[in-house]
Amino acid sequence: MIPRPIILVVDDEPDNLDLIERVLGFDYEIHRAPNGEEALRVLRQVPDVAVIITDQKMPGLTGTEFLKKASVHQPEAVQMIVTGFVGTQELIEAINSTNVYRFMAKPWDVDEMIAVVQRAARLAAAGGGELIDELTGLPSWSLMRRELEREVARAAHTKLPLSLVAVRVEAYPEYAQVVGVGIAERLLVALGDELRRRIRSMDALGMAGRDVFLWLRSGPIEPVGSLEQQLGQVSVLVEARGDYPEIRATVKEAHFPADGETPADLLSKLGLGRDAARR
């Protein structure tokens, strides 16, 4: 029998632990902890945890404080935070300090939780935290390339729609020279957060280079339409243009099979190659 991926769930509310165990317990080996301190003891006793799901607001260690310590014990585990509310600054600090793969809002949707955990478990099997972009907490180009190959093969078999969206931060290197790397990187983190809020559970969002986000959309697809205009109105970009008017986010989309039948075809349509991460 193939061993089930191990998931550690941390929450101070027993009802939440019970619910996650009911939803995920058939496909995963679930370990529970009511707080960060107990969860650290579990990590010392249970090797090869694939995914950690933690509440943010808990007595004692917060979710982000716990995940910092958890990374020391099992750095390969993919980390998720479930929370009722996270302010923008808290979100940025959490991403920067813990390399969180995904934030989920309470109350969470069952189907979304299942889909997100499936992707997190695949990420863990492929290499875990090593495949997470250190700045944004999003999947790296290496992982996104694997996801693209998987989804193109699936779309070819099922005939379901598939599209690939590239969001490029134009003039990012020049902007970083003007304002400094630290401020420029905070812009990328904020844009990553904005795009996170827009993706669906069946989608994948990651990086295809330092200044390019890649959004893989599977299943029923709505047009991205005015996404470029909407991103241009995000406060961080509005503020950034005050320092460097040329900086902006541009959006390109490629559809399977209309724009190509292979991952390379779709990436080429977007002006990206297999060496995109070297940008």
C-alpha positions as CSV (number, residue, x, y, z in Angstrom):
1,M,0.0,0.0,0.0
2,I,1.3,3.4,-0.9
3,P,1.7,5.5,2.2
4,R,-0.6,8.5,2.5
5,P,1.0,12.0,2.6
6,I,1.2,13.3,6.2
7,I,-0.5,16.6,7.1
8,L,-0.1,18.4,10.4
9,V,-3.1,20.6,11.3
10,V,-2.7,23.2,14.1
11,D,-5.7,25.1,15.5
12,D,-6.9,25.9,19.0
13,E,-10.5,25.2,18.1
14,P,-11.3,21.4,18.3
15,D,-14.2,21.8,15.9
16,N,-11.9,23.1,13.2
17,L,-9.5,20.2,13.7
18,D,-12.4,17.8,13.5
19,L,-13.7,19.3,10.3
20,I,-10.4,19.3,8.5
21,E,-9.8,15.7,9.6
22,R,-13.2,14.7,8.2
23,V,-12.5,16.4,4.9
24,L,-9.0,15.2,4.4
25,G,-8.6,12.1,6.6
26,F,-9.5,9.6,3.9
27,D,-6.6,10.6,1.6
28,Y,-4.0,11.9,4.1
29,E,-2.6,10.8,7.4
30,I,-3.7,13.6,9.7
31,H,-1.8,14.7,12.9
32,R,-3.4,17.4,15.1
33,A,-2.1,20.0,17.5
34,P,-4.1,22.6,19.6
35,N,-1.2,25.1,19.6
36,G,2.2,25.9,18.1
37,E,4.2,24.5,21.0
38,E,2.5,21.1,20.8
39,A,2.8,21.2,17.0
40,L,6.6,21.6,17.3
41,R,6.6,18.4,19.5
42,V,4.7,16.6,16.8
43,L,7.2,17.7,14.1
44,R,10.1,16.3,16.2
45,Q,8.3,13.0,16.5
46,V,6.8,12.6,13.1
47,P,9.2,12.7,10.1
48,D,8.3,13.6,6.5
49,V,5.4,15.9,7.1
50,A,4.2,17.0,3.7
51,V,1.9,19.9,4.5
52,I,1.4,22.0,7.6
53,I,-2.0,23.8,7.9
54,T,-2.1,26.3,10.8
55,D,-4.5,28.8,12.2
56,Q,-3.0,32.3,12.5
57,K,-4.6,33.6,15.6
58,M,-3.9,31.2,18.5
59,P,-2.9,31.5,22.2
60,G,0.9,31.4,22.6
61,L,2.6,31.3,19.2
62,T,0.8,32.8,16.3
63,G,0.7,30.8,13.0
64,T,3.6,32.8,11.5
65,E,5.7,32.5,14.7
66,F,5.1,28.7,14.7
67,L,6.0,28.3,11.0
68,K,9.3,30.1,11.5
69,K,10.2,27.5,14.1
70,A,8.7,24.6,12.1
71,S,10.9,25.5,9.2
72,V,13.9,24.6,11.3
73,H,12.6,21.1,12.0
74,Q,11.1,20.2,8.6
75,P,12.0,22.8,6.0
76,E,10.6,20.7,3.1
77,A,7.0,20.8,4.5
78,V,4.7,23.0,2.5
79,Q,3.1,25.6,4.7
80,M,-0.5,27.0,4.7
81,I,-2.2,29.5,7.0
82,V,-5.9,29.6,7.6
83,T,-7.2,32.8,9.2
84,G,-10.2,35.0,9.7
85,F,-8.3,38.2,8.8
86,V,-4.8,39.1,7.8
87,G,-3.9,42.8,7.3
88,T,-1.7,43.8,4.4
89,Q,1.4,44.4,6.5
90,E,0.9,41.2,8.4
91,L,0.5,39.3,5.2
92,I,3.8,40.7,3.8
93,E,5.7,39.9,7.0
94,A,4.3,36.4,7.0
95,I,5.3,35.7,3.4
96,N,8.7,37.2,3.9
97,S,9.4,35.3,7.1
98,T,7.8,31.9,6.6
99,N,7.5,31.2,2.9
100,V,3.8,30.4,3.1
101,Y,2.4,28.6,0.1
102,R,-1.2,29.7,0.4
103,F,-3.4,31.7,2.7
104,M,-7.1,30.6,3.1
105,A,-9.8,32.7,4.7
106,K,-12.2,31.4,7.3
107,P,-14.8,30.0,6.8
108,W,-13.1,28.0,4.0
109,D,-14.9,26.1,1.3
110,V,-14.5,22.3,1.4
111,D,-13.8,21.9,-2.3
112,E,-11.3,24.7,-2.2
113,M,-9.5,23.1,0.7
114,I,-9.3,19.8,-1.0
115,A,-8.0,21.3,-4.2
116,V,-5.4,23.5,-2.5
117,V,-4.1,20.6,-0.3
118,Q,-3.8,18.4,-3.3
119,R,-1.6,20.9,-5.0
120,A,0.4,21.4,-1.8
121,A,0.9,17.6,-1.4
122,R,2.1,17.5,-5.1
123,L,4.5,20.3,-4.3
124,A,5.8,18.5,-1.3
125,A,6.4,15.3,-3.3
126,A,8.3,17.3,-5.9
127,G,10.7,18.9,-3.5
128,G,8.6,20.9,-1.0
129,G,9.9,24.2,0.3
130,E,12.8,24.2,-2.1
131,L,10.4,24.8,-5.0
132,I,8.9,27.9,-3.3
133,D,10.0,31.4,-4.5
134,E,11.7,32.9,-1.4
135,L,10.3,36.4,-1.9
136,T,6.6,35.8,-2.7
137,G,6.0,32.4,-1.2
138,L,4.6,31.3,-4.6
139,P,5.7,28.2,-6.6
140,S,8.9,28.7,-8.4
141,W,9.4,28.5,-12.2
142,S,10.6,24.9,-11.9
143,L,7.4,23.9,-10.2
144,M,5.2,26.0,-12.5
145,R,6.8,24.3,-15.6
146,R,5.8,20.9,-14.2
147,E,2.3,22.1,-13.4
148,L,2.0,23.5,-17.0
149,E,3.1,20.2,-18.5
150,R,0.7,18.3,-16.3
151,E,-2.3,20.6,-17.2
152,V,-1.6,20.6,-20.9
153,A,-1.6,16.8,-20.9
154,R,-4.8,16.8,-18.9
155,A,-6.5,19.3,-21.2
156,A,-5.4,17.3,-24.3
157,H,-7.1,14.2,-22.8
158,T,-10.2,15.8,-21.4
159,K,-10.7,18.6,-24.0
160,L,-11.4,21.0,-21.1
161,P,-10.3,24.6,-21.4
162,L,-6.9,25.8,-20.4
163,S,-5.2,29.2,-20.5
164,L,-1.9,30.6,-19.3
165,V,-1.7,34.2,-18.2
166,A,1.6,36.1,-17.8
167,V,1.6,39.2,-15.6
168,R,4.9,41.1,-16.2
169,V,6.1,44.0,-14.1
170,E,7.5,46.2,-16.8
171,A,10.6,48.3,-16.0
172,Y,11.1,46.4,-12.7
173,P,14.9,46.4,-12.8
174,E,15.0,50.1,-13.4
175,Y,12.5,50.7,-10.7
176,A,14.6,48.7,-8.2
177,Q,17.6,50.8,-9.1
178,V,15.7,54.0,-8.4
179,V,13.9,53.1,-5.1
180,G,16.1,50.3,-3.8
181,V,15.7,46.5,-3.9
182,G,13.8,46.3,-0.6
183,I,11.0,48.7,-1.7
184,A,10.8,47.1,-5.1
185,E,10.5,43.6,-3.6
186,R,7.6,44.8,-1.4
187,L,5.9,45.8,-4.6
188,L,6.2,42.2,-6.0
189,V,4.9,40.7,-2.7
190,A,1.9,43.0,-2.8
191,L,1.1,42.2,-6.4
192,G,1.5,38.5,-5.6
193,D,-1.1,38.9,-2.8
194,E,-3.4,40.7,-5.2
195,L,-3.2,37.9,-7.7
196,R,-3.7,35.3,-5.0
197,R,-7.1,36.8,-4.2
198,R,-8.2,36.4,-7.8
199,I,-7.2,32.7,-8.4
200,R,-9.7,29.8,-8.0
201,S,-9.0,26.6,-6.2
202,M,-8.3,24.7,-9.5
203,D,-5.8,27.4,-10.7
204,A,-2.1,27.6,-10.1
205,L,-0.2,30.8,-9.5
206,G,3.6,31.0,-9.5
207,M,6.7,32.8,-10.8
208,A,8.3,32.7,-14.2
209,G,11.2,35.0,-13.4
210,R,11.9,37.7,-10.9
211,D,9.3,40.1,-12.4
212,V,6.8,37.8,-14.1
213,F,3.9,36.0,-12.5
214,L,2.4,33.0,-14.2
215,W,-1.3,32.1,-13.7
216,L,-2.4,28.7,-15.0
217,R,-6.2,28.5,-15.3
218,S,-7.9,25.2,-15.7
219,G,-11.5,24.2,-16.3
220,P,-14.2,26.7,-17.0
221,I,-12.5,30.0,-17.9
222,E,-13.7,33.5,-17.7
223,P,-11.9,36.2,-19.8
224,V,-9.2,38.1,-17.9
225,G,-10.6,41.1,-19.7
226,S,-9.7,44.3,-17.8
227,L,-7.1,42.6,-15.5
228,E,-4.3,44.9,-16.7
229,Q,-6.4,48.0,-16.0
230,Q,-7.5,46.6,-12.6
231,L,-3.9,45.9,-11.6
232,G,-2.9,49.4,-12.6
233,Q,-5.2,50.8,-10.0
234,V,-3.8,48.7,-7.2
235,S,-2.4,51.1,-4.6
236,V,1.1,49.7,-4.6
237,L,1.4,50.3,-8.3
238,V,-0.2,53.7,-8.1
239,E,2.4,54.7,-5.5
240,A,5.3,53.1,-7.4
241,R,4.5,55.2,-10.5
242,G,5.0,58.3,-8.3
243,D,8.6,57.3,-8.0
244,Y,9.1,55.8,-11.4
245,P,6.3,56.5,-14.0
246,E,7.3,53.8,-16.4
247,I,6.6,50.9,-14.1
248,R,3.4,49.0,-14.8
249,A,1.9,45.5,-14.9
250,T,1.1,44.1,-18.4
251,V,-1.1,41.0,-19.0
252,K,-0.8,38.5,-21.8
253,E,-2.9,35.3,-22.2
254,A,-2.4,32.2,-24.3
255,H,-5.2,29.5,-24.8
256,F,-4.8,25.8,-25.4
257,P,-5.1,24.6,-28.1
258,A,-5.9,27.8,-30.1
259,D,-2.5,29.3,-29.3
260,G,-0.5,26.1,-29.2
261,E,-0.7,22.5,-28.2
262,T,2.5,22.2,-26.1
263,P,3.8,24.1,-23.1
264,A,6.6,25.6,-25.2
265,D,4.0,26.9,-27.7
266,L,2.0,28.6,-24.9
267,L,5.1,30.1,-23.3
268,S,6.3,31.3,-26.7
269,K,3.0,33.1,-27.2
270,L,3.6,34.9,-24.0
271,G,7.1,35.9,-24.9
272,L,8.5,33.4,-22.3
273,G,10.9,30.5,-22.9
274,R,12.0,27.6,-20.8
275,D,14.8,29.8,-19.4
276,A,12.3,32.3,-18.1
277,A,13.6,32.2,-14.6
278,R,16.9,33.6,-15.7
279,R,15.3,37.0,-16.4
